[in-house]
């Protein structure tokens, strides 16, 4: 018998009421948590902790305070030398991942192409949230409110010192971070030296504009109100700085620039504790002491893996908690150092001193190179573990999905390339640095990907402001990198995006004048070609980066390159003026 019209009406009414109730629950959950009703039901499964978490960060010692200053409101009493709950594992094996074997390539000492990097990256599982890479069809978490910001910022770490790119070094956490974010494979600095890069980080400006060329002349202080820490504070953020500062701090001026500071640098150990652990503890102290009703931002400036001293004893310039690579042979460069150095411009043989001298104290002998790189990589692995525990603490506090996490460094390092140590000069080992961004707004189609756009350290400040919904001031010369992975719909709030094409070249400058012992230089860099100008000598070089990525053969005098040489020479003059 067919149902009556009244029965059908009652069923329709009940269905409408149930659907209305479910819709109300969905709207309220979405408004309060940013999650859908389905994701709320699955929350417990998605938040299972990773098996790779070694220690519980919430039980960490807040650290010692006599070596630095806190301008926060928390307890700053002196702490005894108590045993810390955050410890680097007894051996490197305890911080490697089950996927470590995928990082090896038997046919080559280095990964040189984006395709090779991608093949490795795709094999790595991500475990911060206890899950593998996000389902591309899943609905991403896209907070519309301003994001918190954490900038993880070690010292002297070049672009390929990451597991899966370099064949030996282990950075399981950074590999995992990249799986929930983007790794930018062609990121670079605009000036390769520690303190100038730090001024650029805060100002978003080239050295030619912020003019802070000397440690005792931090001229960017004069326009601090246009830096991202100042602009975030004006917007209600609680802003901190942990670790290395490097510029002068007369009268405690740095403490007046932030809400919370803990300043220390120059060592690989503090109070009997590895510097990476100490930095981690201070970061967690900041996170515990911050006001919980305000968004926050902090720069976490690790001193390692930067060398300390110029002691020529093999490995003595790098002092990790232990040699995590003791039984590992570090691959050497695929060319002869001496021959490579002889191919440099003639003044590197006669006048240049800094790179040559540091090479002789750090990398010149086989024993120096092996022990030095083992200790250097050990420091990197320890910083990697400290970064993991900082991000795990964000997760435990339920704020990871409200936080933009950026990992990058201040400059690269030669490791003996071109027969040099140090950085400074426009060659790739010096100017290219790692960059990984984990952004909760990021769509699933972008997570776990590699991006080869030419990003720069001047882009960091606009990117941080964009995550807070703040438009960059005209003084900033970079661009919000979220333009590379977000649509207008997916960004936080009022900070505008740009649909303009991303840069296809950039200007590099090293205007710090230490005379001919460290020659000044500048360059125009594209994906496939690089033009270098050495100012003291009016000397130029040209490298075909496609055919010669290690920059061993100057082609500036070859007739087949005459046209591109003249084009880049003119472009160099234009870009030099544009960065002022």
C-alpha positions in Angstrom: 0.0 0.0 0.0 1.4 3.4 -0.9 2.2 5.8 2.0 -0.3 8.6 2.6 0.6 12.2 1.8 0.6 13.0 5.5 3.2 10.2 6.2 5.5 11.5 3.5 5.1 15.0 4.8 6.1 13.9 8.3 9.2 12.0 7.0 10.2 15.1 5.0 9.8 17.3 8.0 12.0 15.0 10.2 14.6 14.8 7.4 14.8 18.6 7.2 15.0 19.0 11.0 17.9 16.4 11.1 19.7 18.1 8.3 19.2 21.5 9.9 20.7 20.2 13.2 23.7 18.7 11.4 24.2 22.0 9.5 24.1 23.9 12.8 26.7 21.6 14.4 28.9 22.0 11.3 28.7 25.8 11.3 29.5 26.0 15.1 32.4 23.6 14.9 33.8 25.4 11.8 33.6 28.7 13.6 35.2 27.6 16.8 37.8 25.1 15.6 38.2 25.6 11.9 37.3 21.9 11.4 34.5 20.2 9.6 32.1 17.8 11.5 33.7 14.8 9.8 37.2 16.0 10.8 36.0 16.5 14.3 34.8 12.9 14.5 38.2 11.8 13.2 40.3 14.1 15.4 41.5 11.6 17.9 42.8 9.3 15.2 44.6 12.2 13.4 46.3 13.4 16.6 48.0 10.2 17.6 51.6 11.2 18.6 54.4 10.2 16.4 56.5 7.2 17.4 59.6 9.2 16.6 59.0 11.7 19.4 61.9 11.0 21.7 61.0 13.1 24.8 58.1 15.0 26.1 58.8 18.7 25.6 56.4 19.8 28.3 58.8 18.5 31.0 61.8 20.5 29.8 64.0 22.6 32.1 63.3 26.2 31.3 67.1 26.8 31.1 69.6 29.1 32.7 69.2 32.9 32.5 72.5 34.4 33.7 73.9 34.3 30.2 71.1 36.2 28.6 68.3 38.6 29.3 64.5 38.1 29.4 62.1 41.0 29.0 59.2 38.8 29.4 56.9 38.6 32.4 57.9 35.1 33.4 60.2 33.8 36.1 63.8 34.6 35.5 65.4 33.0 38.6 68.7 31.3 38.3 68.3 27.5 37.7 70.7 24.8 39.1 72.6 22.6 36.7 69.8 20.0 36.8 69.6 17.1 34.4 67.5 18.1 31.4 64.6 16.1 30.2 65.4 17.1 26.6 68.5 15.2 25.6 70.1 14.4 22.3 69.9 10.6 21.9 73.0 8.6 22.8 73.6 7.7 19.2 72.7 9.1 15.8 70.8 5.9 15.1 68.1 7.0 17.5 67.2 10.1 15.5 67.2 8.5 12.0 64.0 7.5 10.4 62.9 4.1 9.0 63.2 5.8 5.6 66.9 6.6 6.0 67.8 4.1 3.3 65.9 6.1 0.7 68.4 8.9 1.2 71.2 7.0 -0.4 72.2 7.2 -4.0 74.9 4.7 -5.0 75.5 6.2 -8.4 76.4 9.8 -7.3 77.7 11.7 -4.3 75.2 14.4 -4.7 71.6 14.9 -5.9 71.8 17.6 -8.6 68.4 17.8 -10.1 64.9 18.7 -9.0 63.7 15.3 -10.3 66.2 13.4 -8.1 65.2 15.5 -5.1 61.5 14.9 -5.7 62.0 11.2 -6.0 63.6 11.1 -2.5 61.2 13.6 -1.0 58.2 11.6 -2.1 59.5 8.5 -0.3 59.7 10.2 3.1 56.8 9.9 5.5 55.8 12.8 7.7 55.1 12.2 11.4 54.6 15.4 13.3 50.9 14.7 13.2 51.3 11.0 13.3 50.2 10.7 9.7 51.8 10.5 6.3 51.5 13.2 3.7 48.0 14.7 3.5 45.5 13.3 1.1 45.4 15.6 -1.9 41.6 15.5 -1.8 41.2 16.3 1.9 39.9 19.7 3.0 42.9 21.7 4.4 42.9 23.5 7.6 42.9 27.2 6.6 42.8 29.5 9.6 41.4 32.9 8.6 42.8 34.5 11.8 46.3 35.9 11.9 48.9 33.1 12.3 51.6 32.8 14.9 55.1 32.7 13.4 58.2 30.7 14.3 61.4 31.3 12.3 64.0 28.5 12.9 67.2 30.2 11.8 70.6 28.3 12.2 73.9 29.8 11.1 76.2 28.9 8.2 74.1 26.2 6.6 74.0 25.9 2.9 71.1 24.7 0.6 72.2 21.1 0.1 73.0 20.2 3.8 69.7 18.4 4.1 69.1 14.6 4.1 68.3 13.4 0.6 70.2 16.3 -1.1 73.5 15.7 0.5 74.2 11.9 0.5 75.3 11.5 4.1 73.8 14.1 6.5 70.7 13.1 8.4 67.9 15.6 9.0 64.8 13.5 9.5 62.8 16.3 11.0 63.5 18.8 8.2 62.6 16.1 5.6 59.3 15.6 7.5 58.7 19.3 7.8 59.0 19.6 4.1 56.4 16.9 3.6 53.8 19.0 5.3 55.0 22.2 3.6 57.1 23.3 0.7 60.9 23.1 0.2 62.2 25.9 -2.0 65.2 24.5 -3.9 66.6 27.7 -5.3 66.4 30.0 -2.3 69.3 32.5 -1.9 70.6 35.4 0.2 71.2 38.8 -1.2 74.4 39.2 0.7 76.3 36.2 2.2 77.4 37.2 5.6 75.8 36.6 9.0 74.9 40.0 10.3 73.9 41.6 7.0 71.5 38.7 6.4 70.0 39.2 9.9 69.3 42.9 9.1 67.7 41.7 5.9 65.6 39.2 7.7 64.0 41.9 9.8 63.8 44.7 7.3 63.1 42.8 4.1 65.8 45.0 2.5 69.0 44.7 0.5 72.2 45.8 2.3 72.4 48.7 -0.1 69.1 50.0 1.5 69.4 49.1 5.2 73.2 50.0 5.1 74.0 47.9 8.2 77.3 46.7 6.8 79.3 46.6 10.1 78.5 44.9 13.4 79.0 48.2 15.3 76.8 50.1 12.8 73.3 48.6 12.9 71.8 51.5 11.0 68.5 49.5 10.5 67.7 50.3 14.2 66.9 53.8 13.0 63.9 52.5 11.1 62.9 49.7 13.4 59.3 50.8 13.2 59.2 49.4 9.6 60.5 45.9 10.5 58.2 42.9 10.9 58.8 42.5 14.7 57.8 46.1 15.3 54.8 46.0 12.9 53.6 42.7 14.5 53.8 44.3 18.0 51.7 47.2 16.9 49.1 44.7 15.7 49.0 43.1 19.1 51.6 40.3 18.7 53.9 39.1 21.5 57.3 39.0 19.8 60.5 37.3 21.0 64.0 36.6 19.9 66.1 33.7 21.1 69.9 33.1 20.5 72.3 34.9 18.1 71.8 38.7 17.5 75.4 39.7 16.5 74.9 43.4 16.1 75.8 45.7 19.1 73.5 45.8 22.1 74.6 49.0 23.8 72.5 49.8 26.8 70.3 46.7 26.3 68.7 48.3 23.2 67.8 44.9 21.7 65.6 44.1 24.7 63.6 47.2 24.0 62.9 46.0 20.4 61.1 42.8 21.5 58.7 41.8 24.1 60.9 38.9 25.2 64.6 38.2 24.5 67.2 35.5 25.4 70.5 36.5 23.7 73.5 34.2 23.5 76.0 33.3 20.8 79.6 32.4 19.9 79.7 28.9 21.4 78.5 25.3 20.8 77.9 24.7 24.5 76.2 26.7 27.2 76.3 25.8 30.9 77.4 22.3 30.0 74.6 21.8 27.5 74.8 21.6 23.7 73.9 24.9 22.1 71.1 23.4 20.1 69.5 22.0 23.3 70.0 25.3 25.1 68.3 27.2 22.3 65.4 24.7 22.3 64.9 25.1 26.1 64.9 28.9 25.8 62.4 28.7 22.9 60.1 26.5 25.0 60.5 28.9 27.9 59.3 31.7 25.6 56.3 29.6 24.5 55.4 28.9 28.1 55.7 32.5 29.3 54.0 34.2 26.4 50.5 35.6 27.0 48.0 33.0 25.9 45.5 35.5 24.7 47.7 37.1 22.0 49.3 35.8 18.8 53.0 35.5 19.0 56.1 35.4 16.7 59.7 34.5 17.5 63.1 34.2 15.7 65.0 31.1 16.9 68.6 31.9 16.0 70.7 28.8 16.6 74.5 29.5 16.6 75.4 26.0 15.4 76.5 24.7 13.0 78.7 27.8 12.6 82.4 27.1 13.4 84.1 28.5 16.5 87.7 29.4 16.6 90.3 29.0 13.8 92.0 26.0 15.5 93.6 24.0 12.7 93.3 20.7 14.7 91.1 18.5 12.6 87.5 18.9 13.6 88.3 21.3 16.5 86.2 24.2 15.0 82.9 22.2 15.4 82.0 20.9 18.8 78.8 18.7 18.8 77.7 16.6 21.8 79.3 13.6 20.0 80.4 12.6 16.6 77.2 11.1 15.1 79.1 10.3 11.9 82.2 8.7 13.4 82.1 5.6 11.1 80.9 7.5 8.0 83.2 8.5 5.2 82.1 12.0 4.0 82.1 12.1 0.1 84.6 14.6 -1.3 84.0 17.0 -4.1 84.0 15.6 -7.6 87.0 17.8 -8.6 90.5 18.6 -7.4 90.4 21.6 -5.0 93.8 22.9 -6.0 92.9 22.9 -9.7 89.5 24.5 -9.0 91.1 27.3 -6.9 93.6 27.9 -9.8 90.6 28.5 -12.1 89.3 31.4 -9.9 90.1 34.9 -10.9 93.8 35.7 -10.7 93.5 37.9 -7.6 92.4 34.9 -5.5 95.9 33.6 -6.0 97.6 36.9 -5.0 95.3 39.1 -2.9 92.4 37.2 -1.4 93.2 35.9 2.1 90.0 35.1 4.1 88.7 32.1 2.2 92.2 30.8 1.5 93.3 31.0 5.2 90.1 29.4 6.5 90.5 26.6 4.0 94.0 25.9 5.3 92.7 25.7 8.9 89.5 23.7 8.1 89.5 21.6 5.0 93.0 21.3 3.4 94.0 17.8 4.5 91.9 14.7 4.2 91.8 14.3 8.0 90.7 18.0 8.4 87.9 17.5 5.9 86.6 14.2 7.3 86.6 15.1 10.9 85.5 18.7 10.2 82.5 17.6 8.1 81.6 14.8 10.5 81.4 17.3 13.4 79.7 19.9 11.2 77.0 17.4 10.2 76.7 16.3 13.8 75.8 19.8 14.8 73.3 19.9 11.9 71.7 16.7 13.1 71.5 18.1 16.7 69.8 21.3 15.5 67.4 19.2 13.4 66.4 17.3 16.6 66.0 20.6 18.6 63.7 21.9 15.8 61.7 18.8 16.0 61.1 19.2 19.8 60.1 22.8 19.4 57.5 21.9 16.8 56.3 19.0 18.9 55.8 21.5 21.8 53.7 23.6 19.5 51.6 20.5 18.7 51.2 19.6 22.4 50.0 23.2 23.1 47.4 22.7 20.3 48.8 25.7 18.4 50.8 24.1 15.6 47.8 24.4 13.2 47.7 28.2 14.0 51.4 28.7 13.4 53.5 29.5 10.3 56.8 27.6 10.7 59.8 28.8 8.6 63.1 27.0 8.5 65.9 28.9 6.8 69.5 30.1 7.4 71.6 33.2 7.1 74.1 32.1 4.4 75.7 29.1 2.8 79.2 27.7 3.2 81.9 26.5 0.8 83.1 23.3 2.6 86.2 23.5 0.5 84.4 24.1 -2.8 86.7 26.2 -5.1 89.5 25.6 -2.6 87.8 28.0 -0.2 86.2 28.1 3.2 83.7 30.7 4.5 81.1 32.3 2.3 80.9 36.0 1.0 81.5 35.4 -2.7 78.7 35.0 -5.3 79.2 31.2 -6.0 76.3 29.0 -5.4 77.7 27.2 -2.3 77.9 30.6 -0.6 74.6 32.2 -1.6 72.1 29.4 -1.8 70.4 28.4 1.5 67.6 26.0 2.6 64.0 27.2 2.9 61.1 25.1 4.1 57.7 26.7 4.9 54.9 24.9 6.7 51.8 27.0 6.5 48.5 25.8 7.9 46.7 27.6 5.1 48.5 25.6 2.4 46.3 23.6 0.1 46.9 19.8 -0.1 48.0 20.1 -3.7 51.1 22.1 -2.4 52.1 20.1 0.6 55.1 17.9 0.2 56.2 19.6 -3.0 59.4 21.2 -4.2 59.5 24.7 -5.6 62.3 26.0 -7.8 61.3 29.6 -8.0 64.0 32.2 -7.2 63.1 33.1 -3.7 65.3 35.4 -1.5 65.8 36.3 2.1 64.3 39.7 1.4 61.0 37.8 0.9 60.9 36.5 4.5 59.6 39.8 6.0 56.7 40.3 3.6 55.8 36.6 4.0 55.7 36.9 7.8 53.6 40.1 7.6 51.2 38.4 5.1 50.6 35.6 7.6 49.5 38.2 10.1 47.2 39.9 7.6 49.5 43.0 7.4 50.5 44.7 4.2 54.2 45.2 3.8 55.6 48.8 4.0 57.0 50.3 0.8 60.5 50.1 2.3 60.5 46.3 1.9 62.0 45.0 -1.3 60.8 41.4 -1.1 57.5 39.7 -1.9 55.2 37.5 0.1 56.1 33.9 -0.8 52.6 32.7 -0.1 51.8 34.1 -3.6 53.5 30.9 -4.8 51.1 28.5 -3.0 48.0 30.4 -1.8 45.0 31.9 -3.6 43.4 35.1 -2.3 40.8 32.8 -0.8 43.3 30.9 1.3 45.3 33.8 2.9 44.7 35.1 6.4 42.9 38.4 5.9 43.6 41.8 4.5 47.2 41.4 3.2 46.8 41.5 -0.6 48.2 38.8 -2.9 49.8 39.4 -6.3 49.1 37.6 -9.5 52.2 39.1 -11.1 54.8 36.6 -12.4 57.5 35.7 -9.9 61.0 37.0 -10.5 63.2 35.1 -13.0 66.4 36.7 -11.9 67.9 38.5 -8.9 70.8 40.8 -7.9 73.4 39.6 -5.4 75.7 42.1 -3.7 78.6 41.9 -1.3 79.3 45.6 -0.5 81.3 45.0 2.6 84.7 46.5 1.8 87.5 44.6 3.5 89.9 45.6 0.8 91.4 43.2 -1.7 91.7 40.5 1.0 88.0 40.0 0.7 87.0 41.4 -2.6 83.6 43.1 -3.1 81.4 41.6 -5.7 77.9 41.6 -7.2 76.0 39.3 -9.6 73.0 38.8 -11.7 71.6 35.3 -11.1 69.1 33.4 -13.3 68.3 29.7 -13.3 70.5 29.0 -16.2 73.2 31.7 -16.1 75.2 33.8 -13.7 77.1 37.1 -14.3 79.6 38.1 -11.7 81.4 41.5 -11.3 84.4 42.0 -9.0 84.4 45.7 -8.1 88.1 46.2 -7.0 89.4 44.7 -10.3 86.6 45.5 -12.8 86.7 41.8 -13.5 83.8 39.8 -14.7 82.8 36.1 -14.9 80.0 34.2 -16.7 78.8 30.7 -15.8 76.4 28.5 -17.8 74.6 27.0 -14.7 72.8 24.4 -16.9 76.0 22.9 -18.3 78.3 23.8 -15.3 76.3 23.9 -12.1 79.5 23.7 -10.0 80.7 26.9 -11.6 84.1 25.6 -12.7 84.4 27.1 -16.2 84.1 30.9 -16.8 82.7 31.4 -20.3 82.8 35.2 -20.3 85.5 35.3 -23.1 83.8 32.7 -25.4 82.4 34.2 -28.5 79.2 32.1 -28.4 78.3 33.8 -25.1 79.0 37.4 -26.4 75.3 38.3 -26.8 74.2 37.1 -23.4 77.3 38.6 -21.8 76.4 42.1 -23.0 72.7 41.6 -22.0 73.6 40.7 -18.5 76.2 43.4 -18.2 73.5 46.0 -18.9 71.0 44.2 -16.7 73.6 44.2 -13.9 73.8 48.0 -14.0 70.0 48.3 -13.9 69.5 46.0 -11.0 72.3 47.7 -9.0 70.3 50.9 -9.1 67.0 49.1 -8.3 68.1 47.8 -4.9 69.1 51.2 -3.5 
